[in-house]
Amino acid sequence: MNCPKCNQEMRKGYLFTTKDGAFSFADEVPGLTKNAKNTEGFVEITPIQMGHRVHIEAYCCENCRLVQFDY
């Protein structure tokens, strides 16, 4: 896959979390006391997997510092 910014080849690999983590996306980062799922624009990217590292296949352009993935 080529980088959409610089058009150089991107390196294939995995974006991953620490143990028991999960990736989410929202319009803002919720506070620690707020349920993240109630945040405006919340999208669950990966579910929590207790005792496992959550990971998703991704492409990295080290030149542009861009990571791209499908969920």
CHARMM-style PDB file with segment names, atoms N, HN, CA, C and O in Angstrom:
ATOM      1  N   MET     1       0.846  -1.168   0.000  1.00  0.00      PROA
ATOM      2  CA  MET     1       0.000   0.000   0.000  1.00  0.00      PROA
ATOM      3  C   MET     1       0.895   1.236   0.000  1.00  0.00      PROA
ATOM      4  O   MET     1       1.906   1.272   0.701  1.00  0.00      PROA
ATOM      5  N   ASN     2       0.531   2.233  -0.774  1.00  0.00      PROA
ATOM      6  HN  ASN     2      -0.290   2.204  -1.343  1.00  0.00      PROA
ATOM      7  CA  ASN     2       1.289   3.477  -0.832  1.00  0.00      PROA
ATOM      8  C   ASN     2       0.664   4.535   0.073  1.00  0.00      PROA
ATOM      9  O   ASN     2      -0.556   4.586   0.234  1.00  0.00      PROA
ATOM     10  N   CYS     3       1.497   5.364   0.651  1.00  0.00      PROA
ATOM     11  HN  CYS     3       2.487   5.322   0.520  1.00  0.00      PROA
ATOM     12  CA  CYS     3       1.062   6.434   1.547  1.00  0.00      PROA
ATOM     13  C   CYS     3       0.230   7.462   0.759  1.00  0.00      PROA
ATOM     14  O   CYS     3       0.639   7.892  -0.320  1.00  0.00      PROA
ATOM     15  N   PRO     4      -0.930   7.855   1.295  1.00  0.00      PROA
ATOM     16  CA  PRO     4      -1.747   8.861   0.604  1.00  0.00      PROA
ATOM     17  C   PRO     4      -1.144  10.268   0.646  1.00  0.00      PROA
ATOM     18  O   PRO     4      -1.572  11.144  -0.105  1.00  0.00      PROA
ATOM     19  N   LYS     5      -0.152  10.492   1.519  1.00  0.00      PROA
ATOM     20  HN  LYS     5       0.196   9.780   2.129  1.00  0.00      PROA
ATOM     21  CA  LYS     5       0.490  11.814   1.609  1.00  0.00      PROA
ATOM     22  C   LYS     5       1.704  11.934   0.694  1.00  0.00      PROA
ATOM     23  O   LYS     5       1.812  12.892  -0.072  1.00  0.00      PROA
ATOM     24  N   CYS     6       2.637  10.948   0.772  1.00  0.00      PROA
ATOM     25  HN  CYS     6       2.550  10.170   1.394  1.00  0.00      PROA
ATOM     26  CA  CYS     6       3.897  11.062   0.037  1.00  0.00      PROA
ATOM     27  C   CYS     6       4.039  10.031  -1.081  1.00  0.00      PROA
ATOM     28  O   CYS     6       4.982  10.098  -1.871  1.00  0.00      PROA
ATOM     29  N   ASN     7       3.113   9.084  -1.151  1.00  0.00      PROA
ATOM     30  HN  ASN     7       2.347   9.030  -0.510  1.00  0.00      PROA
ATOM     31  CA  ASN     7       3.071   8.054  -2.175  1.00  0.00      PROA
ATOM     32  C   ASN     7       4.196   7.006  -2.065  1.00  0.00      PROA
ATOM     33  O   ASN     7       4.374   6.208  -2.985  1.00  0.00      PROA
ATOM     34  N   GLN     8       4.947   6.996  -0.968  1.00  0.00      PROA
ATOM     35  HN  GLN     8       4.802   7.645  -0.221  1.00  0.00      PROA
ATOM     36  CA  GLN     8       5.961   5.963  -0.763  1.00  0.00      PROA
ATOM     37  C   GLN     8       5.298   4.702  -0.219  1.00  0.00      PROA
ATOM     38  O   GLN     8       4.208   4.761   0.351  1.00  0.00      PROA
ATOM     39  N   GLU     9       5.960   3.566  -0.399  1.00  0.00      PROA
ATOM     40  HN  GLU     9       6.845   3.518  -0.861  1.00  0.00      PROA
ATOM     41  CA  GLU     9       5.452   2.291   0.108  1.00  0.00      PROA
ATOM     42  C   GLU     9       5.338   2.332   1.629  1.00  0.00      PROA
ATOM     43  O   GLU     9       6.267   2.762   2.314  1.00  0.00      PROA
ATOM     44  N   MET    10       4.188   1.880   2.161  1.00  0.00      PROA
ATOM     45  HN  MET    10       3.434   1.531   1.605  1.00  0.00      PROA
ATOM     46  CA  MET    10       3.978   1.817   3.606  1.00  0.00      PROA
ATOM     47  C   MET    10       4.324   0.416   4.101  1.00  0.00      PROA
ATOM     48  O   MET    10       4.148  -0.569   3.383  1.00  0.00      PROA
ATOM     49  N   ARG    11       4.811   0.339   5.316  1.00  0.00      PROA
ATOM     50  HN  ARG    11       4.955   1.138   5.899  1.00  0.00      PROA
ATOM     51  CA  ARG    11       5.189  -0.945   5.915  1.00  0.00      PROA
ATOM     52  C   ARG    11       3.964  -1.577   6.572  1.00  0.00      PROA
ATOM     53  O   ARG    11       3.267  -0.921   7.346  1.00  0.00      PROA
ATOM     54  N   LYS    12       3.697  -2.857   6.264  1.00  0.00      PROA
ATOM     55  HN  LYS    12       4.263  -3.389   5.635  1.00  0.00      PROA
ATOM     56  CA  LYS    12       2.570  -3.580   6.841  1.00  0.00      PROA
ATOM     57  C   LYS    12       2.963  -4.134   8.198  1.00  0.00      PROA
ATOM     58  O   LYS    12       4.073  -4.637   8.374  1.00  0.00      PROA
ATOM     59  N   GLY    13       2.045  -4.041   9.163  1.00  0.00      PROA
ATOM     60  HN  GLY    13       1.144  -3.633   9.020  1.00  0.00      PROA
ATOM     61  CA  GLY    13       2.294  -4.576  10.496  1.00  0.00      PROA
ATOM     62  C   GLY    13       1.017  -4.548  11.309  1.00  0.00      PROA
ATOM     63  O   GLY    13      -0.075  -4.713  10.764  1.00  0.00      PROA
ATOM     64  N   TYR    14       1.147  -4.338  12.623  1.00  0.00      PROA
ATOM     65  HN  TYR    14       2.033  -4.204  13.066  1.00  0.00      PROA
ATOM     66  CA  TYR    14      -0.005  -4.342  13.529  1.00  0.00      PROA
ATOM     67  C   TYR    14       0.053  -3.162  14.494  1.00  0.00      PROA
ATOM     68  O   TYR    14       1.102  -2.857  15.063  1.00  0.00      PROA
ATOM     69  N   LEU    15      -1.075  -2.517  14.666  1.00  0.00      PROA
ATOM     70  HN  LEU    15      -1.927  -2.766  14.204  1.00  0.00      PROA
ATOM     71  CA  LEU    15      -1.264  -1.518  15.703  1.00  0.00      PROA
ATOM     72  C   LEU    15      -1.828  -2.288  16.890  1.00  0.00      PROA
ATOM     73  O   LEU    15      -2.794  -3.032  16.726  1.00  0.00      PROA
ATOM     74  N   PHE    16      -1.249  -2.130  18.088  1.00  0.00      PROA
ATOM     75  HN  PHE    16      -0.464  -1.526  18.221  1.00  0.00      PROA
ATOM     76  CA  PHE    16      -1.707  -2.932  19.221  1.00  0.00      PROA
ATOM     77  C   PHE    16      -1.724  -2.125  20.510  1.00  0.00      PROA
ATOM     78  O   PHE    16      -1.124  -1.055  20.605  1.00  0.00      PROA
ATOM     79  N   THR    17      -2.427  -2.666  21.498  1.00  0.00      PROA
ATOM     80  HN  THR    17      -2.914  -3.536  21.421  1.00  0.00      PROA
ATOM     81  CA  THR    17      -2.569  -2.006  22.790  1.00  0.00      PROA
ATOM     82  C   THR    17      -1.778  -2.757  23.851  1.00  0.00      PROA
ATOM     83  O   THR    17      -1.208  -3.818  23.597  1.00  0.00      PROA
ATOM     84  N   THR    18      -1.761  -2.185  25.031  1.00  0.00      PROA
ATOM     85  HN  THR    18      -2.225  -1.324  25.237  1.00  0.00      PROA
ATOM     86  CA  THR    18      -1.261  -2.922  26.181  1.00  0.00      PROA
ATOM     87  C   THR    18      -2.321  -3.970  26.525  1.00  0.00      PROA
ATOM     88  O   THR    18      -3.409  -3.951  25.950  1.00  0.00      PROA
ATOM     89  N   LYS    19      -2.031  -4.857  27.426  1.00  0.00      PROA
ATOM     90  HN  LYS    19      -1.147  -4.872  27.893  1.00  0.00      PROA
ATOM     91  CA  LYS    19      -2.978  -5.912  27.800  1.00  0.00      PROA
ATOM     92  C   LYS    19      -4.308  -5.311  28.251  1.00  0.00      PROA
ATOM     93  O   LYS    19      -4.342  -4.302  28.956  1.00  0.00      PROA
ATOM     94  N   ASP    20      -5.395  -5.944  27.836  1.00  0.00      PROA
ATOM     95  HN  ASP    20      -5.368  -6.764  27.264  1.00  0.00      PROA
ATOM     96  CA  ASP    20      -6.771  -5.590  28.200  1.00  0.00      PROA
ATOM     97  C   ASP    20      -7.261  -4.264  27.633  1.00  0.00      PROA
ATOM     98  O   ASP    20      -8.350  -3.820  27.996  1.00  0.00      PROA
ATOM     99  N   GLY    21      -6.507  -3.625  26.766  1.00  0.00      PROA
ATOM    100  HN  GLY    21      -5.623  -3.986  26.471  1.00  0.00      PROA
ATOM    101  CA  GLY    21      -6.935  -2.359  26.185  1.00  0.00      PROA
ATOM    102  C   GLY    21      -7.821  -2.566  24.977  1.00  0.00      PROA
ATOM    103  O   GLY    21      -8.050  -3.697  24.547  1.00  0.00      PROA
ATOM    104  N   ALA    22      -8.314  -1.478  24.435  1.00  0.00      PROA
ATOM    105  HN  ALA    22      -8.127  -0.559  24.784  1.00  0.00      PROA
ATOM    106  CA  ALA    22      -9.110  -1.517  23.211  1.00  0.00      PROA
ATOM    107  C   ALA    22      -8.985  -0.155  22.546  1.00  0.00      PROA
ATOM    108  O   ALA    22      -8.721   0.843  23.216  1.00  0.00      PROA
ATOM    109  N   PHE    23      -9.172  -0.111  21.243  1.00  0.00      PROA
ATOM    110  HN  PHE    23      -9.387  -0.922  20.700  1.00  0.00      PROA
ATOM    111  CA  PHE    23      -9.156   1.148  20.513  1.00  0.00      PROA
ATOM    112  C   PHE    23     -10.581   1.649  20.310  1.00  0.00      PROA
ATOM    113  O   PHE    23     -11.491   0.867  20.035  1.00  0.00      PROA
ATOM    114  N   SER    24     -10.765   2.958  20.449  1.00  0.00      PROA
ATOM    115  HN  SER    24     -10.025   3.593  20.672  1.00  0.00      PROA
ATOM    116  CA  SER    24     -12.039   3.614  20.197  1.00  0.00      PROA
ATOM    117  C   SER    24     -11.754   4.933  19.503  1.00  0.00      PROA
ATOM    118  O   SER    24     -10.613   5.393  19.463  1.00  0.00      PROA
ATOM    119  N   PHE    25     -12.804   5.540  18.955  1.00  0.00      PROA
ATOM    120  HN  PHE    25     -13.731   5.166  18.988  1.00  0.00      PROA
ATOM    121  CA  PHE    25     -12.696   6.841  18.310  1.00  0.00      PROA
ATOM    122  C   PHE    25     -13.890   7.660  18.747  1.00  0.00      PROA
ATOM    123  O   PHE    25     -14.989   7.126  18.896  1.00  0.00      PROA
ATOM    124  N   ALA    26     -13.686   8.972  18.958  1.00  0.00      PROA
ATOM    125  HN  ALA    26     -12.793   9.406  18.836  1.00  0.00      PROA
ATOM    126  CA  ALA    26     -14.779   9.864  19.332  1.00  0.00      PROA
ATOM    127  C   ALA    26     -14.400  11.296  18.977  1.00  0.00      PROA
ATOM    128  O   ALA    26     -13.257  11.567  18.609  1.00  0.00      PROA
ATOM    129  N   ASP    27     -15.349  12.200  19.086  1.00  0.00      PROA
ATOM    130  HN  ASP    27     -16.277  11.980  19.385  1.00  0.00      PROA
ATOM    131  CA  ASP    27     -15.101  13.608  18.787  1.00  0.00      PROA
ATOM    132  C   ASP    27     -14.162  14.251  19.803  1.00  0.00      PROA
ATOM    133  O   ASP    27     -13.498  15.240  19.491  1.00  0.00      PROA
ATOM    134  N   GLU    28     -14.099  13.696  21.021  1.00  0.00      PROA
ATOM    135  HN  GLU    28     -14.638  12.892  21.274  1.00  0.00      PROA
ATOM    136  CA  GLU    28     -13.206  14.192  22.068  1.00  0.00      PROA
ATOM    137  C   GLU    28     -12.810  13.017  22.959  1.00  0.00      PROA
ATOM    138  O   GLU    28     -13.442  11.961  22.914  1.00  0.00      PROA
ATOM    139  N   VAL    29     -11.776  13.195  23.760  1.00  0.00      PROA
ATOM    140  HN  VAL    29     -11.263  14.052  23.796  1.00  0.00      PROA
ATOM    141  CA  VAL    29     -11.356  12.160  24.704  1.00  0.00      PROA
ATOM    142  C   VAL    29     -12.188  12.328  25.972  1.00  0.00      PROA
ATOM    143  O   VAL    29     -12.150  13.391  26.592  1.00  0.00      PROA
ATOM    144  N   PRO    30     -12.944  11.294  26.372  1.00  0.00      PROA
ATOM    145  CA  PRO    30     -13.777  11.423  27.562  1.00  0.00      PROA
ATOM    146  C   PRO    30     -12.943  11.441  28.842  1.00  0.00      PROA
ATOM    147  O   PRO    30     -11.844  10.888  28.889  1.00  0.00      PROA
ATOM    148  N   GLY    31     -13.478  12.080  29.866  1.00  0.00      PROA
ATOM    149  HN  GLY    31     -14.370  12.529  29.827  1.00  0.00      PROA
ATOM    150  CA  GLY    31     -12.823  12.092  31.173  1.00  0.00      PROA
ATOM    151  C   GLY    31     -12.842  10.698  31.787  1.00  0.00      PROA
ATOM    152  O   GLY    31     -13.580   9.827  31.327  1.00  0.00      PROA
ATOM    153  N   LEU    32     -12.049  10.487  32.803  1.00  0.00      PROA
ATOM    154  HN  LEU    32     -11.449  11.195  33.176  1.00  0.00      PROA
ATOM    155  CA  LEU    32     -11.931   9.169  33.433  1.00  0.00      PROA
ATOM    156  C   LEU    32     -13.227   8.707  34.071  1.00  0.00      PROA
ATOM    157  O   LEU    32     -13.456   7.501  34.168  1.00  0.00      PROA
ATOM    158  N   THR    33     -14.083   9.616  34.509  1.00  0.00      PROA
ATOM    159  HN  THR    33     -13.897  10.596  34.430  1.00  0.00      PROA
ATOM    160  CA  THR    33     -15.322   9.230  35.174  1.00  0.00      PROA
ATOM    161  C   THR    33     -16.496   9.077  34.207  1.00  0.00      PROA
ATOM    162  O   THR    33     -17.577   8.653  34.616  1.00  0.00      PROA
ATOM    163  N   LYS    34     -16.300   9.413  32.937  1.00  0.00      PROA
ATOM    164  HN  LYS    34     -15.421   9.757  32.605  1.00  0.00      PROA
ATOM    165  CA  LYS    34     -17.364   9.332  31.945  1.00  0.00      PROA
ATOM    166  C   LYS    34     -17.295   8.004  31.191  1.00  0.00      PROA
ATOM    167  O   LYS    34     -16.205   7.562  30.828  1.00  0.00      PROA
ATOM    168  N   ASN    35     -18.439   7.365  30.951  1.00  0.00      PROA
ATOM    169  HN  ASN    35     -19.324   7.724  31.245  1.00  0.00      PROA
ATOM    170  CA  ASN    35     -18.487   6.153  30.147  1.00  0.00      PROA
ATOM    171  C   ASN    35     -18.161   6.548  28.714  1.00  0.00      PROA
ATOM    172  O   ASN    35     -18.891   7.327  28.102  1.00  0.00      PROA
ATOM    173  N   ALA    36     -17.085   6.021  28.183  1.00  0.00      PROA
ATOM    174  HN  ALA    36     -16.492   5.388  28.680  1.00  0.00      PROA
ATOM    175  CA  ALA    36     -16.608   6.409  26.849  1.00  0.00      PROA
ATOM    176  C   ALA    36     -17.663   6.177  25.773  1.00  0.00      PROA
ATOM    177  O   ALA    36     -17.730   6.934  24.804  1.00  0.00      PROA
ATOM    178  N   LYS    37     -18.490   5.139  25.927  1.00  0.00      PROA
ATOM    179  HN  LYS    37     -18.436   4.524  26.714  1.00  0.00      PROA
ATOM    180  CA  LYS    37     -19.509   4.834  24.922  1.00  0.00      PROA
ATOM    181  C   LYS    37     -20.581   5.917  24.813  1.00  0.00      PROA
ATOM    182  O   LYS    37     -21.332   5.950  23.838  1.00  0.00      PROA
ATOM    183  N   ASN    38     -20.656   6.806  25.811  1.00  0.00      PROA
ATOM    184  HN  ASN    38     -20.046   6.779  26.603  1.00  0.00      PROA
ATOM    185  CA  ASN    38     -21.625   7.901  25.788  1.00  0.00      PROA
ATOM    186  C   ASN    38     -21.045   9.183  25.195  1.00  0.00      PROA
ATOM    187  O   ASN    38     -21.733  10.203  25.146  1.00  0.00      PROA
ATOM    188  N   THR    39     -19.805   9.148  24.748  1.00  0.00      PROA
ATOM    189  HN  THR    39     -19.246   8.320  24.788  1.00  0.00      PROA
ATOM    190  CA  THR    39     -19.146  10.316  24.180  1.00  0.00      PROA
ATOM    191  C   THR    39     -19.648  10.561  22.758  1.00  0.00      PROA
ATOM    192  O   THR    39     -19.850   9.617  21.995  1.00  0.00      PROA
ATOM    193  N   GLU    40     -19.845  11.817  22.409  1.00  0.00      PROA
ATOM    194  HN  GLU    40     -19.681  12.584  23.028  1.00  0.00      PROA
ATOM    195  CA  GLU    40     -20.310  12.207  21.074  1.00  0.00      PROA
ATOM    196  C   GLU    40     -19.414  11.605  20.000  1.00  0.00      PROA
ATOM    197  O   GLU    40     -18.193  11.749  20.058  1.00  0.00      PROA
ATOM    198  N   GLY    41     -20.008  10.934  19.024  1.00  0.00      PROA
ATOM    199  HN  GLY    41     -21.000  10.816  18.977  1.00  0.00      PROA
ATOM    200  CA  GLY    41     -19.273  10.380  17.897  1.00  0.00      PROA
ATOM    201  C   GLY    41     -18.520   9.096  18.194  1.00  0.00      PROA
ATOM    202  O   GLY    41     -17.634   8.725  17.424  1.00  0.00      PROA
ATOM    203  N   PHE    42     -18.840   8.395  19.294  1.00  0.00      PROA
ATOM    204  HN  PHE    42     -19.560   8.696  19.920  1.00  0.00      PROA
ATOM    205  CA  PHE    42     -18.119   7.188  19.694  1.00  0.00      PROA
ATOM    206  C   PHE    42     -18.232   6.095  18.640  1.00  0.00      PROA
ATOM    207  O   PHE    42     -19.319   5.817  18.134  1.00  0.00      PROA
ATOM    208  N   VAL    43     -17.085   5.469  18.310  1.00  0.00      PROA
ATOM    209  HN  VAL    43     -16.201   5.694  18.721  1.00  0.00      PROA
ATOM    210  CA  VAL    43     -17.022   4.308  17.421  1.00  0.00      PROA
ATOM    211  C   VAL    43     -16.084   3.297  18.075  1.00  0.00      PROA
ATOM    212  O   VAL    43     -14.946   3.629  18.407  1.00  0.00      PROA
ATOM    213  N   GLU    44     -16.558   2.063  18.260  1.00  0.00      PROA
ATOM    214  HN  GLU    44     -17.483   1.794  17.991  1.00  0.00      PROA
ATOM    215  CA  GLU    44     -15.694   1.009  18.794  1.00  0.00      PROA
ATOM    216  C   GLU    44     -14.861   0.453  17.645  1.00  0.00      PROA
ATOM    217  O   GLU    44     -15.406  -0.098  16.689  1.00  0.00      PROA
ATOM    218  N   ILE    45     -13.547   0.597  17.738  1.00  0.00      PROA
ATOM    219  HN  ILE    45     -13.105   1.045  18.515  1.00  0.00      PROA
ATOM    220  CA  ILE    45     -12.642   0.094  16.697  1.00  0.00      PROA
ATOM    221  C   ILE    45     -12.324  -1.376  16.961  1.00  0.00      PROA
ATOM    222  O   ILE    45     -12.391  -2.195  16.044  1.00  0.00      PROA
ATOM    223  N   THR    46     -11.978  -1.719  18.199  1.00  0.00      PROA
ATOM    224  HN  THR    46     -11.923  -1.054  18.944  1.00  0.00      PROA
ATOM    225  CA  THR    46     -11.724  -3.109  18.590  1.00  0.00      PROA
ATOM    226  C   THR    46     -12.374  -3.353  19.946  1.00  0.00      PROA
ATOM    227  O   THR    46     -12.435  -2.439  20.769  1.00  0.00      PROA
ATOM    228  N   PRO    47     -12.857  -4.560  20.195  1.00  0.00      PROA
ATOM    229  CA  PRO    47     -13.423  -4.876  21.511  1.00  0.00      PROA
ATOM    230  C   PRO    47     -12.313  -5.180  22.519  1.00  0.00      PROA
ATOM    231  O   PRO    47     -11.188  -5.504  22.139  1.00  0.00      PROA
ATOM    232  N   ILE    48     -12.640  -5.072  23.790  1.00  0.00      PROA
ATOM    233  HN  ILE    48     -13.554  -4.809  24.099  1.00  0.00      PROA
ATOM    234  CA  ILE    48     -11.694  -5.464  24.844  1.00  0.00      PROA
ATOM    235  C   ILE    48     -11.565  -6.982  24.818  1.00  0.00      PROA
ATOM    236  O   ILE    48     -12.561  -7.693  24.678  1.00  0.00      PROA
ATOM    237  N   GLN    49     -10.354  -7.469  24.952  1.00  0.00      PROA
ATOM    238  HN  GLN    49      -9.545  -6.891  25.066  1.00  0.00      PROA
ATOM    239  CA  GLN    49     -10.084  -8.903  25.025  1.00  0.00      PROA
ATOM    240  C   GLN    49      -9.279  -9.143  26.291  1.00  0.00      PROA
ATOM    241  O   GLN    49      -8.056  -9.002  26.290  1.00  0.00      PROA
ATOM    242  N   MET    50      -9.951  -9.499  27.355  1.00  0.00      PROA
ATOM    243  HN  MET    50     -10.944  -9.614  27.355  1.00  0.00      PROA
ATOM    244  CA  MET    50      -9.309  -9.664  28.653  1.00  0.00      PROA
ATOM    245  C   MET    50      -8.135 -10.640  28.570  1.00  0.00      PROA
ATOM    246  O   MET    50      -8.275 -11.759  28.077  1.00  0.00      PROA
ATOM    247  N   GLY    51      -6.984 -10.200  29.057  1.00  0.00      PROA
ATOM    248  HN  GLY    51      -6.870  -9.291  29.457  1.00  0.00      PROA
ATOM    249  CA  GLY    51      -5.791 -11.036  29.096  1.00  0.00      PROA
ATOM    250  C   GLY    51      -5.063 -11.184  27.768  1.00  0.00      PROA
ATOM    251  O   GLY    51      -4.130 -11.981  27.666  1.00  0.00      PROA
ATOM    252  N   HSD    52      -5.474 -10.426  26.742  1.00  0.00      PROA
ATOM    253  HN  HSD    52      -6.232  -9.779  26.825  1.00  0.00      PROA
ATOM    254  CA  HSD    52      -4.842 -10.499  25.421  1.00  0.00      PROA
ATOM    255  C   HSD    52      -4.500  -9.093  24.944  1.00  0.00      PROA
ATOM    256  O   HSD    52      -5.134  -8.121  25.356  1.00  0.00      PROA
ATOM    257  N   ARG    53      -3.530  -8.990  24.104  1.00  0.00      PROA
ATOM    258  HN  ARG    53      -3.015  -9.779  23.769  1.00  0.00      PROA
ATOM    259  CA  ARG    53      -3.259  -7.712  23.458  1.00  0.00      PROA
ATOM    260  C   ARG    53      -4.236  -7.547  22.303  1.00  0.00      PROA
ATOM    261  O   ARG    53      -4.336  -8.424  21.446  1.00  0.00      PROA
ATOM    262  N   VAL    54      -4.943  -6.453  22.274  1.00  0.00      PROA
ATOM    263  HN  VAL    54      -4.862  -5.741  22.971  1.00  0.00      PROA
ATOM    264  CA  VAL    54      -5.837  -6.150  21.166  1.00  0.00      PROA
ATOM    265  C   VAL    54      -4.964  -5.637  20.022  1.00  0.00      PROA
ATOM    266  O   VAL    54      -4.077  -4.811  20.241  1.00  0.00      PROA
ATOM    267  N   HSD    55      -5.212  -6.122  18.801  1.00  0.00      PROA
ATOM    268  HN  HSD    55      -5.932  -6.793  18.623  1.00  0.00      PROA
ATOM    269  CA  HSD    55      -4.396  -5.698  17.666  1.00  0.00      PROA
ATOM    270  C   HSD    55      -5.253  -5.593  16.417  1.00  0.00      PROA
ATOM    271  O   HSD    55      -6.316  -6.205  16.316  1.00  0.00      PROA
ATOM    272  N   ILE    56      -4.771  -4.812  15.481  1.00  0.00      PROA
ATOM    273  HN  ILE    56      -3.907  -4.314  15.564  1.00  0.00      PROA
ATOM    274  CA  ILE    56      -5.448  -4.629  14.207  1.00  0.00      PROA
ATOM    275  C   ILE    56      -4.370  -4.452  13.132  1.00  0.00      PROA
ATOM    276  O   ILE    56      -3.384  -3.747  13.345  1.00  0.00      PROA
ATOM    277  N   GLU    57      -4.565  -5.097  11.977  1.00  0.00      PROA
ATOM    278  HN  GLU    57      -5.366  -5.670  11.803  1.00  0.00      PROA
ATOM    279  CA  GLU    57      -3.600  -4.973  10.882  1.00  0.00      PROA
ATOM    280  C   GLU    57      -3.556  -3.513  10.425  1.00  0.00      PROA
ATOM    281  O   GLU    57      -4.596  -2.867  10.296  1.00  0.00      PROA
ATOM    282  N   ALA    58      -2.363  -3.004  10.186  1.00  0.00      PROA
ATOM    283  HN  ALA    58      -1.518  -3.528  10.291  1.00  0.00      PROA
ATOM    284  CA  ALA    58      -2.210  -1.592   9.822  1.00  0.00      PROA
ATOM    285  C   ALA    58      -1.010  -1.402   8.905  1.00  0.00      PROA
ATOM    286  O   ALA    58      -0.185  -2.301   8.743  1.00  0.00      PROA
ATOM    287  N   TYR    59      -0.928  -0.234   8.319  1.00  0.00      PROA
ATOM    288  HN  TYR    59      -1.598   0.496   8.451  1.00  0.00      PROA
ATOM    289  CA  TYR    59       0.190   0.172   7.467  1.00  0.00      PROA
ATOM    290  C   TYR    59       0.782   1.447   8.041  1.00  0.00      PROA
ATOM    291  O   TYR    59       0.053   2.340   8.472  1.00  0.00      PROA
ATOM    292  N   CYS    60       2.116   1.531   8.045  1.00  0.00      PROA
ATOM    293  HN  CYS    60       2.708   0.806   7.695  1.00  0.00      PROA
ATOM    294  CA  CYS    60       2.809   2.657   8.657  1.00  0.00      PROA
ATOM    295  C   CYS    60       3.743   3.325   7.648  1.00  0.00      PROA
ATOM    296  O   CYS    60       4.550   2.657   7.002  1.00  0.00      PROA
ATOM    297  N   CYS    61       3.627   4.645   7.520  1.00  0.00      PROA
ATOM    298  HN  CYS    61       2.971   5.187   8.045  1.00  0.00      PROA
ATOM    299  CA  CYS    61       4.576   5.427   6.732  1.00  0.00      PROA
ATOM    300  C   CYS    61       5.453   6.176   7.726  1.00  0.00      PROA
ATOM    301  O   CYS    61       5.015   7.149   8.340  1.00  0.00      PROA
ATOM    302  N   GLU    62       6.679   5.726   7.881  1.00  0.00      PROA
ATOM    303  HN  GLU    62       7.036   4.936   7.382  1.00  0.00      PROA
ATOM    304  CA  GLU    62       7.583   6.370   8.837  1.00  0.00      PROA
ATOM    305  C   GLU    62       8.016   7.747   8.358  1.00  0.00      PROA
ATOM    306  O   GLU    62       8.399   8.586   9.173  1.00  0.00      PROA
ATOM    307  N   ASN    63       7.963   7.997   7.063  1.00  0.00      PROA
ATOM    308  HN  ASN    63       7.651   7.315   6.401  1.00  0.00      PROA
ATOM    309  CA  ASN    63       8.314   9.297   6.507  1.00  0.00      PROA
ATOM    310  C   ASN    63       7.297  10.366   6.932  1.00  0.00      PROA
ATOM    311  O   ASN    63       7.683  11.449   7.372  1.00  0.00      PROA
ATOM    312  N   CYS    64       6.001  10.062   6.800  1.00  0.00      PROA
ATOM    313  HN  CYS    64       5.687   9.182   6.442  1.00  0.00      PROA
ATOM    314  CA  CYS    64       4.934  11.027   7.134  1.00  0.00      PROA
ATOM    315  C   CYS    64       4.392  10.836   8.542  1.00  0.00      PROA
ATOM    316  O   CYS    64       3.606  11.655   9.017  1.00  0.00      PROA
ATOM    317  N   ARG    65       4.805   9.757   9.223  1.00  0.00      PROA
ATOM    318  HN  ARG    65       5.445   9.091   8.838  1.00  0.00      PROA
ATOM    319  CA  ARG    65       4.314   9.415  10.547  1.00  0.00      PROA
ATOM    320  C   ARG    65       2.797   9.194  10.524  1.00  0.00      PROA
ATOM    321  O   ARG    65       2.064   9.672  11.389  1.00  0.00      PROA
ATOM    322  N   LEU    66       2.359   8.457   9.509  1.00  0.00      PROA
ATOM    323  HN  LEU    66       2.955   8.069   8.806  1.00  0.00      PROA
ATOM    324  CA  LEU    66       0.943   8.154   9.307  1.00  0.00      PROA
ATOM    325  C   LEU    66       0.722   6.656   9.487  1.00  0.00      PROA
ATOM    326  O   LEU    66       1.479   5.840   8.961  1.00  0.00      PROA
ATOM    327  N   VAL    67      -0.324   6.302  10.236  1.00  0.00      PROA
ATOM    328  HN  VAL    67      -0.939   6.964  10.663  1.00  0.00      PROA
ATOM    329  CA  VAL    67      -0.735   4.914  10.366  1.00  0.00      PROA
ATOM    330  C   VAL    67      -2.140   4.821   9.781  1.00  0.00      PROA
ATOM    331  O   VAL    67      -3.005   5.638  10.095  1.00  0.00      PROA
ATOM    332  N   GLN    68      -2.364   3.822   8.929  1.00  0.00      PROA
ATOM    333  HN  GLN    68      -1.661   3.158   8.674  1.00  0.00      PROA
ATOM    334  CA  GLN    68      -3.648   3.657   8.276  1.00  0.00      PROA
ATOM    335  C   GLN    68      -4.139   2.229   8.486  1.00  0.00      PROA
ATOM    336  O   GLN    68      -3.369   1.275   8.370  1.00  0.00      PROA
ATOM    337  N   PHE    69      -5.447   2.087   8.801  1.00  0.00      PROA
ATOM    338  HN  PHE    69      -6.073   2.861   8.895  1.00  0.00      PROA
ATOM    339  CA  PHE    69      -6.015   0.751   9.017  1.00  0.00      PROA
ATOM    340  C   PHE    69      -7.511   0.768   8.715  1.00  0.00      PROA
ATOM    341  O   PHE    69      -8.157   1.816   8.730  1.00  0.00      PROA
ATOM    342  N   ASP    70      -8.041  -0.420   8.442  1.00  0.00      PROA
ATOM    343  HN  ASP    70      -7.517  -1.271   8.430  1.00  0.00      PROA
ATOM    344  CA  ASP    70      -9.481  -0.626   8.278  1.00  0.00      PROA
ATOM    345  C   ASP    70     -10.001  -1.277   9.533  1.00  0.00      PROA
ATOM    346  O   ASP    70      -9.297  -2.073  10.155  1.00  0.00      PROA
ATOM    347  N   TYR    71     -11.217  -0.957   9.919  1.00  0.00      PROA
ATOM    348  HN  TYR    71     -11.789  -0.311   9.414  1.00  0.00      PROA
ATOM    349  CA  TYR    71     -11.810  -1.619  11.078  1.00  0.00      PROA
ATOM    350  C   TYR    71     -13.152  -2.196  10.731  1.00  0.00      PROA
ATOM    351  OT1 TYR    71     -13.806  -2.795  11.584  1.00  0.00      PROA
TER     352      TYR     71
END
